[in-house]
Amino acid sequence: MIEDIVEGAPDRSEPALRAILGAQAKVRIGIAIPVVIVETGLYLASPENVAARILLLTACYCLYVLIVQLLLRHRTSLRARELLVATAVLDPLALSAWLAVTGEYGSLIVGFYLFTILGFGFRTGRALMYLCQLTAIAGFLLVFFSVPYWQTHPTLFAALLLPLVVVPVYSGGLLKSLRTAREHAEQESKAKSELLAMVSHELRTPLTGIVSATELIAAEPGRAEVARLSGTILALSNELLHEINDLLDEAKFGARATRLENRPTDLARELGRVRDALETTTQTKGIGFKVVLDPRISDWVQTDAHHLTRVFLNLAGNAVKFTDSGQVEVRIDLLEASTSHYRLCCSVTDTGIGIAPSFHAQLFEPFMQVDQGSARRYGGTGLGLALSRQIVEMLGGVLKVESAPGKGSRFWFEVSLLRCAALLPVAAETADAPAPNPCSPRRILVAEDHETNLLLLRELLEMDGHVVTTCTSGMQALDMLVEQEFDLLLLDYNLGDMDGVRVLQTWQLGSTKRIPTLFLTADTTQLTAARLRDSGGNGVLYKPISLAKLRQAIAQLDAAIGTPSTDPELAPQVPPAQP
């Protein structure tokens, strides 16, 4: 009975129930102090015998409040559930005692019955609310039959009793509806998270195989046609990954599960990434492509570089897609500069097909496309602008549009960003080809339950001279760790028998040796990211995994063995739109 009596509480753990008791105790103290003051006034104006009873009752109530506080502060064998049941009975009885002593003044505090009853209802559910209600009604009836004042005022008594009967019953129905709605929302949220994890894993895992196989084909020397076709496959794979990221990011933004991570950012470098990502496409289409940074912007800024670049990639990618002649221009202009901030205007302008004003209001809705003809010709999910709008709002701006059919489009937003000093220069990254291998050969254990991806990962690593051992389950990985020495572990998070985190933690429990570990995963949910962050590993590689990512990750470990990586590609977060 006691186990189920708090079933309405969202969290029924002992600490959570003690927190509820603590909140009620604060209310009790807040009520007790003014009540004591009022009753002291009654004491001074009352006959001797009434004053003595009021004084005794005040002392007893204060003692009751103190005992509950002590039981909360000092852990005892009395559980929080038992304390909640006890207070659900004692609170209305204490009020009944006040009514019995104060007579006509008691009508002023009858409302506290409802205050107490509904407090239990909203905090713990209907069971304790009804227990408190029944105790309150019983106590009030006892007062009626024992105090002459109430017997001579039956109409007043009935008027005060009626809300005690009706209001909690009505509130109980509302609480049931609210609880049902909350449980339904929680189930939908859980199902959505599970769907995101499944979609991410099922799409990214085969994409890893496609990318790895293509890179192996492209590595074959002297075959220009094969290299050209391989480049086409990789470009299409990147486009598919971009659409997958849009779909997953839309779900995360919709659930408010994404947070900005502001770090020192070089705007010139970020615009360079946009240029590198789209320049080849613009050259193929024969259109102009300009990237302009206001020369007055001399300092770096504090912002989320990944999400800001994502906005530019989405806007500029759309501009390139819908422009067949003319040019696309990406700009960051300085509107205002202070000693601490830049006020910037970020814009993307094109000479493309344009958008009718009647569609402007709908552009930023998820999955919105202007017309079916454009959807068939240009493709896409219609998520890019919706995501861009949400990111810009998180950055503190508003994404706006100017466009007309045949006259092109201009998307822009204004943001205020904190200025900061430039960091040490970092090596430029290339997205089109894997970086040269800077790493010495290692003995690497790879645990991956997808056999095709396992084979391809092995071949990619062996291209760089690494000695690779493979297995397809967590138990096999633990056996290999006992039998052989390794310099690096690559553990898939979703293994068949146990996940990669459990493999690593099980190994660390029985061994004093710490082996640098990278997790491989296609699961980009926040729950998995948090688990990987606390796993004791050195980083995460999100699928699809390319040769460039592998080389960069191993190089990072060479620079900082045994310490968690701070590189965005290795951090447990949602992967960038462009791998």
Secondary structure as the mmCIF struct_conf table of DSSP 4:
data_model
#
loop_
_struct_conf.conf_type_id
_struct_conf.id
_struct_conf.beg_label_comp_id
_struct_conf.beg_label_asym_id
_struct_conf.beg_label_seq_id
_struct_conf.end_label_comp_id
_struct_conf.end_label_asym_id
_struct_conf.end_label_seq_id
TURN_TY1_P TURN_TY1_P1 ILE A 2 GLY A 8
BEND BEND1 ALA A 9 PRO A 10
BEND BEND2 SER A 13 SER A 13
HELX_RH_AL_P HELX_RH_AL_P1 GLU A 14 ALA A 45
BEND BEND3 SER A 46 SER A 46
HELX_RH_AL_P HELX_RH_AL_P2 GLU A 48 ARG A 73
BEND BEND4 HIS A 74 HIS A 74
BEND BEND5 SER A 77 LEU A 78
HELX_RH_AL_P HELX_RH_AL_P3 ALA A 80 THR A 102
HELX_RH_3T_P HELX_RH_3T_P1 GLY A 103 LEU A 108
TURN_TY1_P TURN_TY1_P2 ILE A 109 VAL A 110
HELX_RH_AL_P HELX_RH_AL_P4 GLY A 111 THR A 124
HELX_RH_AL_P HELX_RH_AL_P5 ARG A 126 SER A 146
HELX_RH_AL_P HELX_RH_AL_P6 PRO A 148 GLN A 151
TURN_TY1_P TURN_TY1_P3 THR A 152 THR A 152
HELX_RH_AL_P HELX_RH_AL_P7 PRO A 154 ALA A 218
TURN_TY1_P TURN_TY1_P4 ALA A 219 ALA A 219
BEND BEND6 GLU A 220 GLU A 220
TURN_TY1_P TURN_TY1_P5 PRO A 221 GLY A 222
HELX_RH_AL_P HELX_RH_AL_P8 ALA A 224 GLY A 254
TURN_TY1_P TURN_TY1_P6 ALA A 255 ARG A 256
STRN STRN1 ARG A 263 THR A 265
HELX_RH_AL_P HELX_RH_AL_P9 LEU A 267 LYS A 285
TURN_TY1_P TURN_TY1_P7 GLY A 286 GLY A 286
STRN STRN2 GLY A 288 LEU A 293
TURN_TY1_P TURN_TY1_P8 PRO A 295 ARG A 296
BEND BEND7 ASP A 299 ASP A 299
STRN STRN3 TRP A 300 THR A 303
HELX_RH_AL_P HELX_RH_AL_P10 ALA A 305 LYS A 321
TURN_TY1_P TURN_TY1_P9 PHE A 322 PHE A 322
BEND BEND8 ASP A 324 GLY A 326
STRN STRN4 GLN A 327 ALA A 337
BEND BEND9 THR A 339 SER A 340
STRN STRN5 HIS A 341 ASP A 350
BEND BEND10 GLY A 352 ILE A 353
HELX_RH_3T_P HELX_RH_3T_P2 PRO A 357 GLN A 362
TURN_TY1_P TURN_TY1_P10 LEU A 363 PHE A 364
BEND BEND11 GLU A 365 GLU A 365
TURN_TY1_P TURN_TY1_P11 PRO A 366 PHE A 367
BEND BEND12 VAL A 370 VAL A 370
HELX_RH_AL_P HELX_RH_AL_P11 GLN A 372 TYR A 378
BEND BEND13 GLY A 382 GLY A 382
HELX_RH_AL_P HELX_RH_AL_P12 GLY A 384 LEU A 395
TURN_TY1_P TURN_TY1_P12 GLY A 396 GLY A 396
STRN STRN6 LYS A 400 SER A 403
TURN_TY1_P TURN_TY1_P13 PRO A 405 GLY A 406
BEND BEND14 LYS A 407 LYS A 407
STRN STRN7 SER A 409 CYS A 420
HELX_LH_PP_P HELX_LH_PP_P1 ALA A 427 GLU A 429
BEND BEND15 ALA A 431 ALA A 433
HELX_LH_PP_P HELX_LH_PP_P2 PRO A 434 PRO A 436
HELX_LH_PP_P HELX_LH_PP_P3 CYS A 439 PRO A 441
STRN STRN8 ARG A 443 ALA A 447
BEND BEND16 ASP A 449 ASP A 449
HELX_RH_AL_P HELX_RH_AL_P13 GLU A 451 MET A 463
TURN_TY1_P TURN_TY1_P14 ASP A 464 GLY A 465
STRN STRN9 VAL A 467 CYS A 471
BEND BEND17 THR A 472 SER A 473
HELX_RH_AL_P HELX_RH_AL_P14 GLY A 474 GLU A 483
BEND BEND18 GLN A 484 GLN A 484
BEND BEND19 ASP A 487 ASP A 487
STRN STRN10 LEU A 488 ASP A 492
BEND BEND20 TYR A 493 ASN A 494
BEND BEND21 GLY A 496 MET A 498
HELX_RH_AL_P HELX_RH_AL_P15 GLY A 500 LEU A 509
BEND BEND22 GLY A 510 GLY A 510
BEND BEND23 THR A 512 THR A 512
STRN STRN11 THR A 517 THR A 521
HELX_RH_AL_P HELX_RH_AL_P16 GLN A 526 ARG A 533
TURN_TY1_P TURN_TY1_P15 ASP A 534 ASP A 534
BEND BEND24 SER A 535 GLY A 536
BEND BEND25 ASN A 538 ASN A 538
STRN STRN12 GLY A 539 TYR A 542
BEND BEND26 LYS A 543 PRO A 544
HELX_RH_AL_P HELX_RH_AL_P17 LEU A 547 ALA A 559
BEND BEND27 ALA A 560 ALA A 560
TURN_TY1_P TURN_TY1_P16 ILE A 561 GLY A 562
BEND BEND28 THR A 563 THR A 563
TURN_TY1_P TURN_TY1_P17 PRO A 568 LEU A 570
BEND BEND29 ALA A 571 GLN A 573
HELX_LH_PP_P HELX_LH_PP_P4 VAL A 574 PRO A 576
BEND BEND30 ALA A 577 ALA A 577
#
